[in-house]
Amino acid sequence: MRAEGGAEQSRRSAGRAIRWSAPPLTLALLIYVSFALQPRFIFGFDAMADWLFTRSAWAGIDPFSTSWAEQGLVQGITALDYGPASKTPATVIVSLPWMLVPAGWVPWVSLTINTIAFVAVCWLACRIAERRFVWWLSAASLALVQVSWRLGNPIFVWALLVLLTWYWSQQRDAWWVGVPLGIATAVRLWPGIMAAALWSQGRRKAALGAGAVAIGSNLVGLAAPGIDLSNSINGLLAAGAFWSGAPLNESLARLFYSSSLAVLVIIVGAVVLSHRSASTTLSSVASVLASPVTWTAYYLVAAPLFVKFWPWSLIPLALIVVPVWWLTPLGGVLLLLLSVQDSDGHAMDVAT
């Protein structure tokens, strides 16, 4: 009798898993196939940049130089202008698996990884918000990340890492809870604001774990033959100056000509620290708004908010995805104000 009950429970669990995962998985498969059938122009562009950056660093070539191909590392890629590398030393550690991938496979490997990460982001966002808008979330996410998916941008992976820490931090406080967030922060920097949110919630072990991983991986990255501290700092500053003025940059700092960035960080920090139970929801949006360079896909880290505040979240979502760059940060600000309404925590956070 007990065995029959256990089997029935297993069947129900399997059924729930299928209902939760089938919609995003179906959409991911459709877009995977559609990309496979399209021309390869800019296909995997960002993924190839990560591949080149990592290979050049471990080959003893300065990866912050203007052209890797001109130094003989790769043939046939001189026509691609990647611009300054907006990458930290930790990139050469986190991207080490690219060393095993041949150049011709990079776009396809990246597309596969991003497809899996996309499904996981949709599932986690619904779990965090305790809602079942999986189809809606999948469609909205595709609107946010269409270009980044095509380029092979690893924002899917970074969003997944951030949401993993978000999800685990609801249940426990341990140093390993902050590890995914630390990895994302080590490479992209802007998710680090969420570590402050963990600290303000009293999840000190998770916050310290995130900080230790972020700092430690960058220090280890300096051991790569082509990386040194001076070049890394100068390279990041040059990249920030270059990309902050790029036509596709949709940051709040660009909207206010960068002068308000320091003030923004202070204000956002004060808001996060003053709303303990809502600090995770607030900081997910604040981290994107505080970044001097922002692409639409960055808002994937706030996917649980789009789900929880449905249908009101359609308003900021519409502003974010409209192809008018200055509307995107305004949509982010609106989403930030909406997230303040989560000050009682509910399913999004466990107040301490």
CORJOTA-V917080 format. One record per pair of residues at least 24 apart in sequence whose ideal C-beta (glycine too) atoms are under 10 Angstrom apart, sorted by the first residue. I is the first residue (numbers start at 1). J is the second residue. D is the distance in Angstrom with one decimal. If there is no record, write none. Layout:
# CORJOTA-V917080
i j d
I J D
I J D
This chain:
# CORJOTA-V917080
i j d
16 132 9.9
17 123 9.2
19 132 7.9
19 134 8.2
20 122 8.8
20 123 5.9
20 126 6.8
20 127 8.1
20 132 7.3
20 134 6.2
21 119 6.6
21 120 9.3
21 122 8.4
21 123 6.0
21 134 8.0
22 119 9.9
22 134 8.2
22 135 9.5
23 119 9.5
23 122 7.8
23 123 9.8
23 126 9.9
23 132 9.5
23 133 9.5
23 134 4.4
23 135 4.4
23 136 9.0
23 137 8.6
23 138 5.7
23 139 9.2
24 115 9.8
24 118 6.8
24 119 4.8
24 120 8.7
24 121 8.3
24 122 3.7
24 123 6.7
24 125 9.6
24 126 9.0
24 134 5.8
24 135 8.0
24 137 7.4
24 138 4.3
24 139 9.6
24 141 8.0
24 142 9.6
25 115 8.9
25 116 9.5
25 118 9.2
25 119 5.2
25 122 8.8
25 123 9.2
25 134 9.6
25 138 9.0
26 119 9.6
26 135 9.0
26 138 8.3
27 115 9.8
27 118 8.3
27 119 8.8
27 122 8.5
27 134 9.4
27 135 7.9
27 137 9.9
27 138 4.5
27 139 7.1
27 141 8.6
27 142 6.5
28 114 8.8
28 115 4.6
28 116 8.0
28 117 9.5
28 118 5.3
28 119 5.3
28 122 8.5
28 138 7.8
28 141 9.7
28 142 8.9
28 149 9.5
29 115 7.7
29 119 9.4
30 142 9.4
31 111 9.1
31 114 9.8
31 115 7.7
31 118 8.5
31 138 9.7
31 142 6.6
31 145 9.7
31 146 8.3
31 149 6.8
31 150 9.3
32 108 9.8
32 111 6.3
32 112 7.7
32 114 9.1
32 115 5.1
32 118 9.5
32 149 9.2
34 150 10.0
35 107 8.9
35 108 9.5
35 111 6.1
35 114 10.0
35 115 9.3
35 149 7.4
35 150 6.5
35 152 10.0
36 108 8.2
36 111 7.9
38 150 8.4
40 107 7.0
41 150 9.3
42 80 9.1
42 107 9.6
42 147 8.9
42 150 6.5
42 151 6.1
42 152 9.0
43 106 9.8
43 107 4.9
43 108 8.9
43 110 9.1
43 111 8.0
43 150 6.5
43 151 8.0
43 152 7.4
44 104 10.0
44 105 9.5
44 106 5.5
44 107 2.6
44 108 7.6
44 109 8.5
44 110 5.2
44 111 7.1
44 114 10.0
44 150 8.4
44 151 7.2
44 152 4.0
44 153 9.7
45 80 7.3
45 82 8.0
45 107 8.4
45 110 9.7
45 150 8.2
45 151 4.7
45 152 6.4
45 153 8.4
46 82 8.7
46 107 9.9
46 110 7.9
46 148 7.6
46 150 9.4
46 151 4.4
46 152 4.9
46 153 4.3
46 154 7.2
46 155 8.9
46 295 9.9
47 95 9.6
47 98 8.2
47 101 9.3
47 106 5.2
47 107 6.2
47 108 9.4
47 109 7.6
47 110 3.5
47 111 8.3
47 113 8.7
47 114 8.6
47 151 7.5
47 152 3.1
47 153 7.7
47 154 7.3
48 74 8.9
48 77 7.4
48 80 7.5
48 82 8.3
48 98 9.5
48 103 7.5
48 106 5.3
48 107 7.2
48 110 8.4
48 151 9.4
48 152 7.2
49 80 8.5
49 82 4.9
49 83 8.9
49 85 7.2
49 86 9.5
49 87 8.4
49 91 10.0
49 106 9.8
49 151 9.1
49 152 8.7
49 153 9.4
50 85 9.4
50 87 7.7
50 91 6.9
50 92 9.7
50 94 9.0
50 95 5.1
50 98 6.2
50 106 8.5
50 110 8.4
50 152 8.2
50 153 9.3
50 154 6.8
50 187 9.4
51 77 10.0
51 95 7.6
51 98 4.6
51 99 8.7
51 101 6.9
51 102 9.6
51 103 7.0
51 105 9.7
51 106 5.0
51 107 9.8
51 109 9.3
51 110 8.8
51 152 9.4
52 77 7.3
52 80 9.1
52 82 7.5
52 85 8.8
52 98 9.0
52 103 8.9
52 106 9.3
53 82 8.7
53 85 5.6
53 87 5.6
53 91 6.0
53 92 7.2
53 95 7.2
53 98 8.8
53 226 9.3
53 227 9.9
54 87 9.1
54 91 6.7
54 92 5.2
54 93 8.9
54 94 8.8
54 95 4.3
54 96 6.8
54 97 9.0
54 98 5.1
54 99 6.5
54 224 8.5
54 226 9.6
55 92 9.2
55 95 9.2
55 98 7.2
55 99 6.7
55 101 9.9
55 103 9.1
55 226 9.4
56 85 9.3
56 92 9.1
56 224 9.4
56 225 9.7
56 226 5.7
56 227 9.7
57 85 9.8
57 87 9.3
57 89 8.3
57 91 8.1
57 92 4.3
57 93 9.7
57 95 9.2
57 221 8.1
57 224 4.3
57 225 7.1
57 226 4.0
57 227 5.2
58 92 6.6
58 95 10.0
58 96 8.3
58 99 6.8
58 224 5.6
58 225 6.5
58 226 7.0
58 227 9.1
59 224 9.4
59 225 7.3
59 226 6.6
60 224 8.6
60 225 3.9
60 226 5.2
60 227 9.8
61 225 8.3
61 226 5.0
62 225 9.8
62 226 5.4
62 227 8.2
62 228 8.4
62 231 5.9
62 235 8.5
63 87 7.4
63 89 9.6
63 91 8.4
63 92 7.5
63 224 8.5
63 226 5.6
63 227 7.1
63 231 8.5
63 232 9.3
63 235 7.9
64 226 8.7
64 227 8.6
64 228 9.7
64 231 5.1
64 232 7.2
64 233 9.7
64 234 7.1
64 235 3.2
64 236 8.4
64 238 7.6
64 239 8.1
65 226 9.2
65 231 8.9
65 235 8.9
66 238 9.8
68 226 10.0
73 226 10.0
74 103 6.7
75 103 9.3
76 103 8.7
77 103 8.1
83 238 9.4
83 239 7.4
83 242 5.6
83 243 6.9
83 246 7.9
84 234 9.7
84 235 6.5
84 236 8.7
84 237 9.1
84 238 4.6
84 239 3.9
84 240 8.5
84 241 8.1
84 242 4.8
84 243 7.4
85 232 9.7
85 235 5.9
85 236 8.5
85 238 8.8
85 239 6.0
85 242 9.9
86 188 9.1
86 189 9.6
86 235 8.2
86 236 6.8
86 238 8.9
86 239 3.6
86 240 6.9
86 242 8.0
86 243 5.7
86 244 9.8
86 292 10.0
86 293 6.8
87 187 7.2
87 188 9.3
87 221 9.5
87 227 9.9
87 232 8.7
87 235 7.7
87 236 7.8
87 239 7.7
88 185 9.4
88 186 6.4
88 187 5.9
88 188 8.1
88 189 6.9
88 214 9.1
88 217 8.6
88 218 5.7
88 221 7.0
88 227 9.6
88 232 6.9
88 233 10.0
88 235 9.3
88 236 6.8
89 186 8.7
89 187 9.7
89 217 8.1
89 218 4.9
89 219 7.8
89 220 8.0
89 221 3.1
89 222 5.1
89 223 8.7
89 224 7.2
89 227 5.1
89 228 8.9
89 229 8.0
89 231 9.4
89 232 5.1
89 233 9.8
89 235 9.7
89 236 9.5
90 182 9.6
90 183 8.0
90 185 8.9
90 186 3.7
90 187 5.4
90 188 9.6
90 189 9.7
90 213 9.1
90 214 7.5
90 215 9.2
90 216 8.8
90 217 4.1
90 218 4.5
90 219 8.7
90 220 7.6
90 221 4.7
90 222 9.4
90 227 9.9
90 232 9.8
91 154 9.8
91 186 8.3
91 187 5.5
91 188 9.5
91 217 9.3
91 218 9.2
91 221 6.9
91 224 9.5
91 227 9.2
91 232 9.8
92 217 9.6
92 218 9.9
92 220 9.0
92 221 5.0
92 222 9.2
92 223 8.9
92 224 4.6
92 225 9.7
92 226 8.0
92 227 6.2
93 183 9.3
93 186 8.0
93 187 9.1
93 216 9.5
93 217 5.2
93 218 8.4
93 219 9.8
93 220 5.6
93 221 5.0
93 222 9.9
93 223 8.9
93 224 8.0
93 227 10.0
94 154 8.9
94 157 9.1
94 158 9.9
94 161 10.0
94 183 6.2
94 184 9.2
94 186 6.8
94 187 5.5
94 217 6.9
94 221 8.5
95 154 8.5
95 187 8.3
95 221 9.9
96 224 9.8
106 152 7.5
107 150 9.6
107 151 9.4
107 152 5.9
108 152 9.4
109 152 8.9
110 149 9.3
110 151 8.8
110 152 3.7
110 153 8.6
110 154 7.6
110 156 9.5
110 157 9.7
111 149 7.5
111 150 8.8
111 152 6.7
113 152 8.8
113 154 7.8
113 156 7.6
113 157 6.7
114 145 8.4
114 148 8.3
114 149 5.8
114 150 9.8
114 151 9.8
114 152 6.9
114 153 7.9
114 154 7.4
114 155 8.4
114 156 4.3
114 157 7.3
114 160 9.8
115 149 8.3
115 156 8.3
116 156 8.5
116 157 9.3
116 160 8.9
117 154 8.3
117 155 9.0
117 156 3.8
117 157 5.0
117 158 8.9
117 159 7.4
117 160 4.7
117 161 9.1
117 300 9.5
118 142 8.4
118 145 7.4
118 149 7.6
118 156 5.4
118 157 9.8
118 159 8.9
118 160 8.5
118 300 8.7
119 156 9.6
119 160 9.6
120 156 8.6
120 157 9.5
120 159 9.3
120 160 5.2
120 163 8.1
120 164 8.6
121 145 9.3
121 155 9.8
121 156 6.5
121 157 9.4
121 159 5.3
121 160 5.3
121 161 10.0
121 162 9.3
121 163 6.1
121 164 9.8
121 300 6.1
121 301 8.9
121 303 6.0
121 304 9.7
122 163 10.0
122 300 9.7
122 303 7.4
122 307 9.2
123 160 9.9
123 163 9.4
123 167 10.0
124 159 9.1
124 160 7.2
124 162 9.6
124 163 4.4
124 164 7.0
124 166 7.9
124 167 5.6
124 303 7.9
124 304 7.9
125 159 9.1
125 163 6.5
125 166 9.3
125 167 9.2
125 300 8.6
125 301 9.7
125 302 8.9
125 303 3.7
125 304 4.6
125 305 8.7
125 306 7.6
125 307 5.5
125 308 9.0
126 303 8.7
126 304 7.9
126 307 5.9
126 308 9.6
127 163 9.0
127 166 10.0
127 167 6.3
127 170 9.5
127 304 8.5
127 307 9.7
127 347 9.4
128 163 6.8
128 166 6.0
128 167 5.5
128 170 7.2
128 280 9.0
128 281 9.5
128 303 8.4
128 304 4.2
128 305 9.4
128 307 8.0
128 308 8.2
128 347 7.3
128 348 6.5
128 349 9.3
129 281 9.7
129 303 8.6
129 304 4.5
129 305 7.8
129 306 8.6
129 307 4.1
129 308 4.0
129 309 8.7
129 310 8.9
129 346 9.0
129 347 6.2
129 348 6.7
130 304 9.4
130 307 8.9
130 308 8.1
130 346 8.3
130 347 4.1
130 348 8.7
131 304 8.7
131 306 9.9
131 307 4.8
131 308 6.4
131 309 9.9
131 310 7.2
131 347 8.4
132 307 8.9
133 306 8.5
133 307 5.2
133 308 9.3
133 310 5.9
133 311 9.8
134 307 8.8
136 306 8.5
136 307 7.8
136 310 7.0
136 311 9.3
136 314 9.3
137 303 6.4
137 304 9.1
137 306 6.6
137 307 5.4
137 310 8.9
140 299 9.8
140 300 9.9
140 303 8.1
140 306 5.8
140 307 8.8
140 310 9.4
140 313 8.6
140 314 8.4
140 317 5.8
140 318 9.9
140 320 9.5
140 321 8.1
141 297 8.9
141 299 9.4
141 300 6.4
141 303 6.5
141 306 8.3
142 321 9.8
143 296 8.6
143 317 7.6
143 318 9.3
143 320 8.6
143 321 4.5
143 322 9.8
144 295 9.4
144 296 5.5
144 297 5.6
144 298 8.7
144 299 5.7
144 300 6.0
144 302 9.7
144 303 8.5
144 306 8.9
144 317 8.0
144 320 6.9
144 321 6.1
145 295 9.0
145 296 7.5
145 297 4.2
145 298 9.5
145 299 9.0
145 300 6.2
145 321 9.9
146 296 8.7
146 297 8.5
146 321 8.9
147 248 8.2
147 295 7.9
147 296 7.4
147 297 7.4
147 323 9.9
148 295 6.3
148 296 7.6
148 297 3.8
148 298 8.9
148 300 8.7
149 297 8.0
151 295 9.4
151 297 9.3
153 295 7.3
153 297 6.4
153 298 9.8
154 184 9.7
154 187 8.0
154 188 8.9
155 184 9.7
155 188 8.4
155 295 7.2
155 296 9.5
155 297 4.5
155 298 6.4
155 299 9.6
155 300 6.2
155 301 8.6
156 297 7.9
156 300 7.0
157 183 9.0
157 184 8.1
157 187 9.3
158 183 8.3
158 184 4.4
158 185 9.1
158 187 7.0
158 188 5.6
158 190 9.4
158 191 6.8
158 297 9.5
158 298 8.6
158 300 8.4
158 301 7.6
159 184 8.1
159 191 9.1
159 284 9.7
159 297 8.0
159 298 8.1
159 299 9.0
159 300 3.9
159 301 4.9
159 302 9.0
159 303 7.1
160 184 8.8
160 300 8.7
160 301 9.4
161 185 9.0
161 187 9.4
161 188 9.6
161 191 7.9
161 301 9.3
162 188 9.4
162 191 5.3
162 194 6.5
162 280 10.0
162 283 9.8
162 284 7.2
162 287 8.2
162 300 8.6
162 301 4.7
162 302 9.4
162 303 9.7
163 284 8.8
163 300 8.6
163 301 7.0
163 302 9.7
163 303 7.1
163 304 7.3
165 191 8.9
165 194 7.2
165 195 8.9
165 198 7.6
165 203 9.6
165 206 6.8
165 207 9.8
165 209 8.9
165 210 7.0
165 280 9.2
166 194 7.5
166 197 9.2
166 198 9.3
166 280 5.8
166 281 9.0
166 283 9.5
166 284 7.3
166 301 8.5
166 303 9.9
166 304 7.2
166 348 8.6
166 349 8.7
167 304 8.9
168 203 9.9
168 206 7.8
169 194 9.2
169 197 9.0
169 198 6.1
169 201 7.5
169 203 5.5
169 206 5.5
169 207 9.3
169 210 9.9
169 280 7.1
169 349 8.1
169 350 8.2
170 203 9.8
170 280 8.4
170 345 9.6
170 347 8.3
170 348 8.0
170 349 6.6
170 350 5.2
171 350 7.6
172 203 8.7
172 205 9.1
172 206 8.4
172 350 9.6
173 198 8.3
173 201 8.5
173 202 7.4
173 203 4.3
173 204 7.2
173 205 5.0
173 206 5.5
173 207 9.0
173 209 9.6
173 350 9.9
173 352 8.1
174 203 8.9
174 205 5.5
174 206 6.6
174 209 7.4
175 204 9.5
175 205 4.8
175 206 6.9
175 207 9.3
175 208 6.4
175 209 3.5
175 210 8.8
175 212 7.5
175 213 9.1
176 205 8.7
176 206 8.3
176 209 6.2
176 213 9.6
177 203 7.3
177 205 7.3
177 206 4.0
177 207 9.3
177 209 6.5
177 210 8.3
178 203 8.1
178 204 9.8
178 205 7.4
178 206 4.0
178 207 6.1
178 208 7.0
178 209 3.3
178 210 3.3
178 211 7.5
178 212 8.0
178 213 7.0
178 214 9.1
179 206 8.9
179 209 5.7
179 210 7.2
179 212 8.9
179 213 5.4
179 214 9.9
180 209 9.6
180 210 8.3
180 213 8.7
181 206 7.8
181 207 8.8
181 209 8.2
181 210 4.3
181 211 9.3
181 213 8.0
181 214 8.2
182 206 9.5
182 207 9.7
182 208 9.6
182 209 6.3
182 210 4.0
182 211 6.8
182 212 6.7
182 213 2.7
182 214 4.6
182 215 8.4
182 216 8.2
182 217 7.4
183 210 8.8
183 213 6.0
183 214 7.7
183 217 7.0
184 210 8.8
184 213 9.5
184 214 8.5
184 287 9.7
184 301 8.5
185 210 6.3
185 211 8.0
185 213 7.8
185 214 4.1
185 215 9.2
185 217 9.2
185 218 9.6
185 287 9.2
186 210 9.3
186 213 6.5
186 214 4.3
186 215 7.9
186 216 8.2
186 217 4.3
186 218 5.7
186 219 9.9
186 220 9.6
186 221 8.2
187 214 8.8
187 217 8.2
187 218 9.1
187 221 9.6
188 214 9.9
188 287 9.2
188 291 8.1
188 293 9.9
188 298 8.7
188 301 9.9
189 214 8.4
189 218 9.8
189 236 8.6
189 287 9.3
189 290 9.8
189 291 7.7
189 292 9.8
190 251 9.9
190 286 9.4
190 287 5.0
190 288 6.8
190 289 9.2
190 290 6.3
190 291 3.9
190 292 8.7
190 293 8.7
190 294 8.3
190 298 7.7
190 301 9.2
191 283 9.0
191 284 8.8
191 287 5.4
191 288 9.0
191 291 9.2
191 298 9.4
191 301 6.9
192 283 9.6
192 287 7.4
192 290 9.5
193 265 8.1
193 268 7.1
193 269 7.7
193 272 7.3
193 279 9.8
193 282 9.3
193 283 5.0
193 284 8.7
193 285 9.7
193 286 5.5
193 287 4.1
193 288 9.1
193 289 9.3
193 290 6.1
193 291 9.2
194 272 9.0
194 279 8.6
194 280 6.9
194 282 9.6
194 283 4.6
194 284 6.5
194 286 8.5
194 287 5.8
194 301 8.1
195 283 8.6
195 287 9.6
196 268 9.4
196 269 6.6
196 272 6.2
196 273 7.3
196 279 7.9
196 283 6.8
196 286 9.2
196 287 9.4
197 269 9.8
197 272 5.5
197 273 8.6
197 275 9.5
197 276 8.9
197 278 9.1
197 279 3.8
197 280 5.2
197 281 8.8
197 282 7.1
197 283 3.8
197 284 8.3
197 286 8.5
197 287 8.9
197 349 8.9
198 279 8.0
198 280 7.7
198 283 8.7
199 272 9.7
199 273 8.8
199 279 9.0
200 269 9.4
200 272 6.3
200 273 4.9
200 274 8.7
200 275 8.6
200 276 5.6
200 277 9.8
200 279 5.0
200 280 9.5
200 282 9.9
200 283 8.8
200 352 9.4
201 272 9.9
201 276 5.8
201 277 7.6
201 278 9.9
201 279 5.8
201 280 7.2
201 345 9.7
201 349 7.0
201 350 8.2
201 351 7.3
201 352 5.3
202 276 7.9
202 351 9.0
202 352 3.9
203 279 9.8
203 280 9.5
203 349 10.0
203 350 9.4
203 352 7.0
239 293 8.3
240 291 10.0
240 292 5.8
240 293 6.7
241 292 9.3
242 293 9.2
243 292 8.2
243 293 4.6
243 294 9.9
243 295 9.6
244 291 9.8
244 292 5.1
244 293 5.6
244 294 9.6
245 293 9.6
246 293 7.5
246 295 9.6
246 325 9.7
247 325 7.3
248 293 9.5
248 294 9.6
248 295 6.7
248 296 8.6
248 323 9.8
248 325 7.1
249 291 9.6
249 292 8.3
249 293 5.4
249 294 6.6
249 295 7.7
249 325 7.1
249 328 9.6
249 329 9.9
250 288 9.6
250 291 10.0
250 293 9.0
250 294 5.1
250 295 6.5
250 296 6.1
250 298 8.6
250 299 9.6
250 320 8.3
250 323 9.9
250 324 9.2
250 325 4.8
250 326 7.9
250 327 8.5
250 328 3.8
250 329 6.2
250 330 10.0
250 331 9.3
250 332 8.6
251 288 8.5
251 289 7.7
251 290 8.8
251 291 5.9
251 292 5.8
251 293 5.8
251 294 3.9
251 295 9.0
251 298 9.1
251 325 9.1
251 328 8.4
251 329 6.3
251 332 9.1
252 288 8.7
252 289 4.9
252 290 7.8
252 291 8.5
252 292 9.1
252 294 7.4
252 326 9.7
252 328 8.9
252 329 4.0
252 330 8.5
252 332 6.7
252 333 7.1
252 336 9.9
253 289 8.7
253 290 8.1
253 291 7.8
253 292 4.7
253 293 8.3
253 294 8.2
253 329 8.4
254 292 7.7
254 293 8.3
254 294 8.1
254 325 7.8
254 326 8.3
254 328 9.9
254 329 7.8
255 325 8.5
255 326 5.5
255 327 9.7
255 328 8.9
255 329 5.0
255 330 7.7
255 333 9.5
256 329 8.9
258 292 6.6
261 289 9.8
261 290 7.2
261 291 9.2
261 292 6.1
262 290 9.8
264 289 6.7
264 290 5.8
264 333 10.0
265 289 9.4
265 290 5.2
268 336 8.0
271 336 8.1
271 337 9.9
271 339 9.7
271 340 7.4
274 343 9.6
275 339 9.0
275 340 6.7
275 342 8.5
275 343 5.2
275 344 10.0
275 345 9.7
275 349 9.8
276 343 8.8
276 345 8.7
276 349 8.4
276 351 6.2
276 352 7.3
277 342 7.8
277 343 6.1
277 344 6.4
277 345 3.8
277 346 8.7
277 348 8.4
277 349 5.3
277 350 8.1
277 351 3.8
277 352 8.4
278 339 6.5
278 340 6.4
278 341 8.2
278 342 4.7
278 343 4.5
278 344 7.9
278 345 6.9
278 346 9.5
278 348 7.6
278 349 6.8
278 351 9.0
279 339 9.9
279 342 9.9
279 343 9.6
279 345 9.7
279 349 7.2
279 351 9.5
280 304 8.9
280 339 9.3
280 342 9.0
280 345 9.1
280 348 6.6
280 349 5.0
280 350 9.6
281 305 5.9
281 308 8.1
281 309 9.4
281 335 9.6
281 336 9.2
281 338 9.1
281 339 4.3
281 340 8.5
281 341 9.2
281 342 4.8
281 343 9.0
281 345 8.9
281 346 9.7
281 348 5.2
281 349 6.8
282 335 10.0
282 336 6.6
282 337 9.8
282 339 5.2
282 340 6.7
282 342 8.0
282 343 9.0
282 349 9.9
283 336 9.7
283 339 9.1
284 335 9.2
284 336 9.3
284 339 7.6
284 348 9.6
285 316 9.0
285 331 9.9
285 332 6.0
285 333 8.5
285 334 9.5
285 335 5.1
285 336 4.5
285 337 9.3
285 338 8.7
285 339 5.8
286 332 9.0
286 336 6.4
286 339 8.8
288 320 9.7
288 328 9.7
288 329 9.0
288 332 6.0
288 335 9.1
288 336 9.2
289 329 6.7
289 332 5.0
289 333 6.8
289 335 9.0
289 336 6.5
294 325 9.6
294 328 7.3
294 329 7.2
294 332 7.9
295 328 9.0
296 320 6.1
296 321 6.5
296 322 9.6
296 323 9.1
296 325 9.2
296 328 6.0
296 331 9.4
296 332 9.9
298 328 9.5
298 332 8.9
299 328 8.3
299 331 8.2
299 332 6.8
299 335 7.6
302 332 8.4
302 335 6.3
302 336 9.0
302 339 7.8
304 339 9.8
304 342 9.9
304 347 9.0
304 348 6.5
305 335 6.2
305 336 9.3
305 338 7.1
305 339 5.6
305 342 7.9
305 348 8.1
306 335 8.0
306 338 9.8
308 338 9.5
308 339 9.0
308 341 9.8
308 342 7.2
308 346 7.9
308 347 7.3
308 348 6.4
309 335 8.3
309 338 5.5
309 339 7.8
309 341 7.6
309 342 8.0
312 338 6.3
312 341 8.9
313 338 6.6
313 339 9.5
